[in-house]
Structure formats: structure tokens, C-alpha cells
Amino acid sequence: MADDADVIVVGGGLAGLVAACEVADAGKRVIVVDQEGEQSLGGQAFWSFGGLFLVDSPEQRRLGIKDSFDLALQDWMGSAGFDREEDLWPRRWAEAYVAFAAGEKRAWLRAMGHRIFPVVGWAERGGYDAMGHGNSVPRFHVTWGTGPGIVEPFERRAREAQNSGRLTFKFRHRVDALTMTGGAVDGVTGAVLASDPVERGQSSSRKVTGDFRLRAQAVIVASGGIGGNHDLVRRNWPARLGQAPKSMISGVPEHVDGRMIGITEAAGARLINRDRMWHYVEGIRNWSPIWPRHGIRILPGPSSMWFDALGKRLPSPLFPGSDTLGQLHYIMATGYDYSWFVLTQSIIKKEFALSGSEQNPDLTGKSWLMTARRATNKGAPAPVEAFKSKGADFVVRDNLEDLVGAMNALAGDNLLKLDHLKAQIEARDREIANAYVKDAQVMNIHNARRYIGDRLIRTAKPHRILDPAHGPLIAVKLNILTRKTLGGFETDLDSRVFGGDGKIMPGLYAAGEAAGFGGGGMHGYRSLEGTFLGGCLFSGRNAGRAAAKAAG
């Protein structure tokens, strides 16, 4: 029987698109199989803020940021904390990826028409020592056009390949098994699902209308992670992060269920570091949800005061934007799965952004006029103000007593004591009188404002939380938000998958989140942010090129 294509790619997200484009550009025939409809092409990348980790970029240099491969690798390794025998290939992928981010990544994307917003963000700032977790300098480069802007060049290339006959899309095709001949993976089988015109991100029908079988010389699994499957998240939850949350919201659609990961593992692929995961602690329930339990992440500046469910301020250096998994560990150790921001209108206006392309119409729509209004409007950006007025997790009051009462009513457990919160806020407010302080968070605010990008659009001028001139007071109940799988299939630098026996499985490749963004977990325990999309780009490119070469 003749092969249907040279390469089959399972998954039409960013990693799958990149891989398919590389196969097609090599002159090979490629089929992209995806259980969702054509409207979901691009997968999770479409919904993203479009952040990319770049090192020593022109954007950084224009802002006076001194970065280097050595500094970035130091930060990466300090965050990753590689400590297992299984970390051999993840470490090699990490080194290769940082070199890519410091080398050809920007030029490669730019040649396809990709552009970057000129102000570089500073994510995961750490706050430990120089060899610990965090970005020493701003490295979070936002795509002009956000998530759709990163998908567009690859969708365009894929459509061109489709028109030339080198690429075929098979949407609503759900893979149920990998096929093997003589120990080599040579295809996929599965079910054809009924056509369903639901909007992108909404849950689609699982009605089966037929079956299919496809053959190729290689199969690339680029099926994403497990963030939409809370049962699987809890099953893999690591003891080091405490008990799994009883209540979580989803940062990804329901179809991100890990199903293909289980199928690939059952075929003999070696899955490593499944206990490493990346979930956010600043999740808020979407007042206009697209998928079940739809949550949005707040991308906070450094000034909001952060309290646990009992009203105790989070310790240094667990400030907003500093250490996502450190914050998650602390919050889960309290015995509760939520926490609180307390802030002012002046802080929300300048410091709150919401992750997601749909929450940033100015950047997504590439409107300089709308983007400029972020710095000049009296209020916060319109999507933030919409959450403030309509979001179930927001409380707005003119005084602290009323605010605390409403916070207790929202949580329903009456854990917060007015005097306790008031004492902590007033103590912090006394530190604002001088430019030199002992309060570590206020030090962090002063440090942020030394960077021109933060001073212009991301960090409010230091002020007292209880100063009525900066009111009203705002509290936000923060939920655990599922997002990324950091572990995955162990792969070499050509994205070839290892089997349980430690040997390469002929014909099988993995890319994107299914491969832990490379090697089975190139982030180790922690991410520096802007590295998930980048990991999809890098691993998808490697997989596509290697599979095309192997196809002869």
C-alpha cells in the first residue's frame, strides 16, 4: 500500500503548523490531522498574549537593557533546577533553545513578516540570588498582533503549501492509535467526527461519522498538553506543591485533554517529568466565557498587595510577577486554593493587563492609537474595566471596612479580619514616604521604575494604598488557573522520540507541549515566560526538518 504522505502531523496548533510548513518547504508531502475544525487552526497560540523570550534583541538594546547568552543561560538553569537522570535531553534542549533565542529566532520570524511591540516586558522577576529563579532583565517580547500575529505567518505558509498540493488538512479527524510495522511508527488510525460549526475554543461535538487510516514514513505528535483535563492535572499533581486544588479554572479549552499523550505512551513512547507543570495563581473567572470553566490570567505589575485566604501578606519575594510556582506552593500550603490582590484604581489603571489575544484588542488589532491610550486614559484598558465591573472575582469599595466585608461575602468563609489587613496595609503605606525603604516589595517597585518600560506603562508611581486620591479600593479573588504541561515525551535534538527501552522509536517525533516543548521538559521545574510559544516554534521546526530529511 502506498503512503498517503511522507509525514503525518497530529495537531494543528503552533508546533504542528511549524512542523508541517518545514516538511512542505523541504518538498515533501504532509498531512495535518486535527480533531477540531478548521476554525481552531493555530490551537492555543491563537489565544495567547504572543510573548516571546528573546536575548540581546534590538528592542532590548534600544531600551538600555544589557543581555547576553551567558546571562540568559544562567537565568534558565537557575530556574530549571535540573536534578534528575531524565534531565539529560531537557538540559541539551534548554541550551540549544537559549542559543536559538539569542541567535536566529528573531531574524527567522521577521523574514516571515513577524513584528514586535517596542516595549519589552519583565516577567518572572525572581528575587532570590543571581543563580536562582527569574529573569535578571526584561526579555518578554510581545508580538505585534498577539497570538494571531504569531500564528499568521505559519498559517500563510501552510495555505501556500496546501494550494501547491504538498500539504493536506484533515480536520475533525481524531487519532485513536498509532500504527506500527516492524517496530517503526508508520501511520495513524482514528474516527472522523461530525462537522461542527462552533466558534473557536467552544466545546465541539464528539459524534463519530466514520473512521480513517493514514500511512506515512513518519508521524509527528504535536497534540498539546493536559490543561483542560482537571482530573489528569490532579492525577499528575506533584506532592512538592501540596495538595491539588479542589477548585481550578481553565486557561485552555476543554479539548486540551491529554488524550493523544496517553495514546502515544501506550504505543511505547517514553513520557518523562509528567509531574512538572505550570499553572497560574492570578486566575479570574471570565465574565463572558468561551469554554467550560474559562479563566483569564492577570498579568500584574509589582504594586498590588498580595494576601492569602487568611489575610496574611505573602512573604518576600513572592510579589506579583516574581515567582509563579513559588506563589503556588505557598498558597496551597495555607490549606486554601485562592488568594487576594488588594490595590487602588491608580494601580489597576497602569499595572493590570490580561493574558489573551481577545483581551487585548489594541495589540491584537495592531492599533497604535488604541495602544497609546493605555498610557493616557483615565481608566484601565477597556477589557480590564469590564472585568472590574462585571467579573465575579472583583470587589470595588470606597473604604477598607466595606472592602473587607465584601471580600468575606464573596469568599463565603469570613476568614478576613479588618484590623489584621489594615495593620499590614498601613505599615506598608508608611514606607512610601522615602525613596529608601526596608519593605522588600516597595524596594521592588522602585527597582521596576528604574526601567523605562515599566515606568512608562507597567508600574504605577508609588503611593499609599489607603490614599483616597488614588481610590477606589479594589480587591480581586485569585483562583488557580490551569495552563501548561512542562513534562512530555523524551526526544533528542531532532525531536525523535525515545521508547521505554531507551532507544529511538523509528518514525516517531514529538514537538510542542507534548514534548515538554523539547526533550521531555526543557523548562525543568520553572518557566521564564515567553518560552512556551518559542518552544513550539523551535521544537516544531526541528521536528519538521528532521522528519522531512528522514523521509528521503
N, C-alpha and C positions, 0 to 999 in steps of 0.2 A: 504493500500500500504506500503510495507517495505521501510525503509530508504535506500538511496543509500550509505550513510556513517554515521558515528557518528557525524562528524564535517565537515563543508564546510568552506574553507578559500578562500576569494575573494581577489586575488592579489598575485603574485609570486615574490614580492620584498623581501627585507631582513626580514621585520617584518612578512610577510606571511610565508616565509620559516621557520623562527624560530618557529612560532606558530605551523605549520604543523609538524615539527620534534618533538615538545613536545607532540603533540597529538599522533603521531605514537609511540613514545617511551613509552607512557602510555598504549600501547596495543590496541588503538582504530583505527578505520578506518577513513581516512581523504581524502577529495578531494580538490585539489588546482585548482581553476578556474582563468584563466587569459586571457584577450582579446588579448594579444600579443603572439607571437610564442615562441617556446622553446628557441630560441636564445637569448631571453630577460630575461631569468630566473635570478633573483637577482635584477632586477629593477635598481633604481638609485644608490644603494650601489655599483654596479659594476663600475660606472663611478667616484666614489668618490676618494679622496685622502687617505681615510682609517683612518682618525683621530679619536681617542677615548679619552674621558675625563676619566682619572684615578686619584685617590687621594692616596698620600703616597705610590707610587709604588716603586719597587726595582730600576727601571730606574731613578726615581726622586732622590732617596736616593744616588745612585751612583754618581750623578751629584751635590750633596751637597744641594739639594732642600728640605727644611723642609715644609712639607704639613701635613694637618690633616683634619678629617671630619669637625671639627668646623670651620676651615678657609674656606674650600670649601663651606660649607653651608652658611657662611657669605657672600661669593662672589656671590653665586647663588641667595640668597634672595635680595641682593643689586642690582643685575642685573635684576631679575624678576620683582620687583616692584609690586607685587600682591596688588590689590586695589579694587577688585570687589567681590560682593557676589558670583559670579560664580567661584571664585578662591579657594573655599574650597577644591575640589578634586585635581585641579592642584597643590596646595600647598602640599597636602599629597603625591602626586606623586613625587614632587621635593625632599621632604625629603627622601622618600624611594629610589629614584634614586641615590642621593648623597651617601646614605649608601651603595647601591649596588656598586657604583664606588669606594668607599673606602674599600669595603669588598671583596665579592667573584667574582666580574666581571672578573678580570684578570685571576684568577686561573681557573674559569669555561671555559674561552676561551682557555687558554693554554692547558687544558686537551684535547681539540679537535685539537691541533696542531697549534693554532694561535700563531704568534710571533710578536715582536715589535721592530722597529728600535731604537737603543740605545739612540739617542739624542732626548730629549723631547722638543717640540716646545712651544712657548709662544704666544698664540692667545688672542685677545680681552683683551689688557693690561689695559684698562681703563685709569686712570689718574686723577680721581676725589679724593674723600676721601676714607678711609678704608671701609666704609659701602656702597660705590657707586658701579657703574658698573665695571666689569672687573675681570680677574684672577690675584690674588696677586702674584702667582708663575706660572712657566711653568707647564702645565698639558696636552698638546696636544700630545698624543702618536700616532705616525704614524705606521700603520700596515705594517709589512714587507710583501710586495706584494700588498700594497694599497687596493683599493676597491675589486678587485678579491680575495685578501687574506682574507678579512672578509667574503665574500660570500662562499668561497670554503668549509669550514667545515660544513656549513649547507646544501649546495648542496650535499655534500658527504653523510651526514646523510639522506637527503631526498631520494637520489638514493637508498640507502640501504633499506629504508622503502618501496620504490617502488618495489624493487626486491622481498621483502618479502610479498608483497600484501597488506600492510597496508596503502599505500599512492598511490593515483592516480592523475596524472596531466591531466588537460583538458585545453590545450592551444587553443587559437583562439575561446574561449567561452566568449562572452561579456554579463555580467549580466545586465539585464534591469529592474529587480524588485526583491524585497524580497517577499517571500510568508509567510503568517501567518495563524495559525489555533488556535482558542480560545484565541487570544491575544498574542500568542507566535510565534516568528520567527522560521520557520521550513524548509526553503529552499530558492532556487533562481530559477528564470526563465530568459531566455535570448535568444540571437541569436548566432548561430555558424557562424563564419566568414571564408571566403575563405582562404586557406593556402597561405602564402606569404613569400618567402624566403629572404626578405630584410635583410640587415645587422642590427645587434643590434643598436637600437637608431634611425634608419631611420623610417619615417612615413610608416605605413603598410596599406594595403587595408581594407576598411570597407564594402566590398561586403558580403552580407548575403547569406548563402547557406542552412540554416536550423534553427531550434530552439531547445531548450532543457529545461528540467525541472529537478531539482535535489532536493532531500529531505534529511534532517539530523536533529539531535536533537539540533544542534547549528550552527550558522553562525558567522564567524569572518571576519569583514570587515578590510582589510589591503591594501586598494587601492591607497594609496599615497595622494598627495596634488593637488595644482591647478597651479603650476608654469609655465606650458606650455600653459595655457589659459589666455592670457593677458587681454581679456575682463573681465574675472572673477576677476583677480587681481585688475583691476581698479575699478570694482564694489565694492569690499571689502576694497579698499584703505582708511586708516584712515585719517581724517582731521588733526590729530596732526602731520602728516608727510607732510602736504602741499598738493598741487595739485598732482594727479597721473602723472607720467611721460608720455609725449606724445610719447617718443621713448624708448623702452626697448629691451634688447636681452634676450635670454632664456638660463638658466643654466640647463634645463631639456628638454627631448624630448617632442614632440607635444602630445603624448598620456597621459601626466600627466595633465589631463584636468579638474579634479574635478567632473567628471560625476557621479561617484559612490557615492560621498559625497551627491550630490543632490538627488540621488535615495534613499539613506538611510535616509536622512532627511524627504523625502516625506513619508516614511514608519512610521514616528513618532519619530525618534531619535532626541535627543536634541543636536544641534550644538551650541557651545559657542565660544566666543573670535575670531570670524571669521575676525575681523579687525586687529588681531595681525599676523604679517608676518615678514619674514626675507629675505631681498633682499640685494645684494651686490652692492657696488658703484665703485668697481675696475674692472668692466667687460670690456673685449675686444672682438671684433668680431673675430670669428675663421676663419683663412685664409683657412682652409680645413674643412668646416662644415659637420657634420653628420646629424643633424636635423635642421628644419627651425629656422632661427634667432639664430643659435648656438653661444653661448658666453662662454668664459672661464674667470674664476676669477684669477687675480693676487693675490698671497699670498705674500704681501710685507714685507720686513724688515723695520726698523724705519727711514731710512735716506732720502728717496725721499722727495723733497719739493712738497707740495700739494697746487694747486691753483684752485680757482673756475673759471667759464667760463669768468668772468670779469677780471681775473688776480690777484685777491686778495688771499693772503695766508690764508688757513683755520686756524681758531684760535685754541689755546690750549684748551683741549688736543686732538683735532681731528687730530692726527698724523696717519700715516699708521699703521694699525694693532691695533688701540686703541679702537674704538667705532663705529661699523658698522652703527647702526641706528642713532647715533648722527651725523655721517657724512651724512647719507641720508637726515635727517631733515634739516641740514644746506644747503646742495646742492639744495634741492628742494625749499628752501626759497629764493634762488637767482633768481628764475624765469627761470632757465635753468636746463636741466636734464643731464648735463655732467660736468666733471671737468678734471683737468690735473695733472699728475706727471711730474716733471722735475728732472732729475737725470744725473748721469755720467755712463760711462762704468764700472768703479770700483764698483759702487753701484749695477748695474744690474747683474754683474757677481756673486756677493756674496749674494745679497738680494732677487732677484726675483725667486720665484717658481710659478708654475702654478697648480691650482687645477685640479684634474682629473687623473684617472689611466693612460689614454692614453698619458698624457703629462709628465709622469714620468717613462719612460721605465726602468730606473735603479732600482728604488724601486719596481715597478710593476713586473719586471722580476727577482727580488731578486738577483741582481748582485752587489756584494760588490765592484768589480773592477770599474764598471761604477759609482757607488755611490761615491767612493773615489775621482773620477775625478772632482766632484763638487767643491772640495776644492783645486784641483791642476791645473785645466785647466786655460788657459789664458782667454778664453771667458766664457760667461754664459753657462748653460746647453743647449744642442743642441735644445730642444724644445723652449726655450726662445730666442735663437739666430734666430730660424726660424721665430718666431713672429716678432722679431726686423727687419728682412729683408723683410718679406712678409706680415706682419699684416697691415691691413688698418688703424689702430689706432696709429701706431708708426711713429715718426719723428726723424731722426738722422742727426745732423749737427755739424760742427766743431766750430761754434761760435754762440753766443746768438742771434745776429741780424738775422742771417739766420734761426735759430731755431724758433724764434717768427714769422717770416714771413711765414714759412711753417705751423706752428700751426694755424695761421689765415686762411691760404689757405685750410687746412684740415677741419676746423670748418665751413668755409664759411661765417662767420659773422663779421670778422675784429674787434673783441672786445678787443684783447690784445694789450697793448701798451708796446713797448720795454723799455722805461725809467722806467715804473712802475715795471715791472718784474725785471729789472736789479737792481733797488734800493733795492728791497726786498732780492734778492739773495746775493748781495754784503754785505748787513747788516748781513745776516746770516753767510756769509763766514768770516767776521771779528771776529765772536765768536769762531772760530776754533783754534785761536792762543793759548788759555789757556784750561786747564783741568777743570776750573771752569767758569761757564757762567751764563747769565740770560735768554738766549733763551731756552724756555722750551723744544723744540724739540731736541736741542743739548744736554740738560740735559738727555733727554730720551735715546738718543744714548749712552751716557756714562753709563747710568744705565744698558742698554741692554748688553753692553760689559763686565760688571762685572759678567754676567752669562756665564759660559764656553761654553754652547751650542750655544748661539748667537755669541760669539766671534769667535768660530771655523767656523761656516757655515752660519750664518744668519745676521751678522751685519758688514758692511764694516768699516774699520778704518776711523775715522773722517777726512775729507779733504774738501777743498774748492770746491764748485760746479764748479766754473769758472777756476779751475786749469787745464791748457791744458794737464798736465801729466796724468790726470785721465779721459780724454775725449775718444771719442767724447761725446757731449751733446746729451741727449735723452729726448724726450717728449712723453708722452702716453696720448691719449684722453681716458678718463674713462667713460664708459656707465653704466646705471643701469641694473643690471643682476638679473632676477627673480630666486628665488630658493625655499624657504621653507614656508609652512603654519604652523604657530605656534598655531593657534586655532584648534579645532576639536570636535569630539563627546565626551560629558561628560561621564566619566567612573569611576567606583570605582576601588580599587586596584586589583580586579580580572578581570579588563578590561570589566566588564559588562556595557552595555550602558544604560543610563537613557533616558526615554521618555520625551516628552514635559510636562507631568503631574508631573515630578519629581520622578517617580517610575521606577525601573529597568524594562527594556523590556526583558521578558523571552526569552532565546535562542539567544540573540544578543550580540556580543562582538566586540570591535574595538581595533586596535593596529597600531603602527607606526604613520605616518604623519596624517592619517585620524582621529586619536585620539589626535592630538596635541602632539604626542609622549608620551601620557599618561595623562588621566584625563580631556582632553579637552584643554591642554595647559600648560604643566609642566614648560616650559621656562618663562612663563609670557610674558613680553614685549621684553626681550633680551636673546640671547644665549651666553654662554661662549665658544662655539665651541667644536667640538669633541663630542657633545651631541646629534646629530641627529641620527647617526648610533647607538650610545649607547641607545637612546630612543627606536629605533626599536628593538634592542636586548631585552631590559628589558620589554617593553610592549608586544612584541611578545611572550616572554617566559611566562609572567603572563597570557596572553590570552589563550595560548595553554594549559597550565596546568589546568587552571580553567575550560575551556570548556571540556577537557577530563574528569575531575573529575565529572562535572555536567552530562556528558553523561552516567554515571553509569557503 
